[in-house]
Amino acid sequence: MSRSSNASRYGSLAEKHLADERGLVLDGQHTSWCDARFQNGTPVEIKSAMVSTGYFQIYRKYHEKLRDAGGWYGFVVYREHGDRIRVLKTRITRPERLPLRSLWSPTGGHRNSKKAKIYLDSIFK
């Protein structure tokens, strides 16, 4: 299996894990800024990262859309475990609480937005 298809599969497993752990409703249709919702309908964007990668990627235009909608981020750190994942840490937080102000950089055209790399220790202090 290719590296990108593994990443996609692992991301889906991470989303399911967080949804089960926190009682989130996974949207049947993913958008670029919302993967799930709290029971009351509040949007949640789930970001996952392999512990060896060391960071999450946040795209500015989707971050702003989530923030403006009163949404939350769910973060999942995992390790590969065969064809599955082993979740190491999870956290849910508001977009405003992320240390992004000085981190935005051009993406080279990908997703037509700036992005920030947020290191795991910035989220899990």
Secondary structure, DSSP 8 states (H G I E B T S, - for coil): --HHHHHHHHHHHHHHHHHHHHT-EE-SS--SS-SEE-TTS-EEEEEEEETTT-EEEEEHHHHHHHHHTT-EEEEEEEEEETTEEEEEEEEEE-GGGS--TTT-B--TTGGGS-EEEEEHHHH--
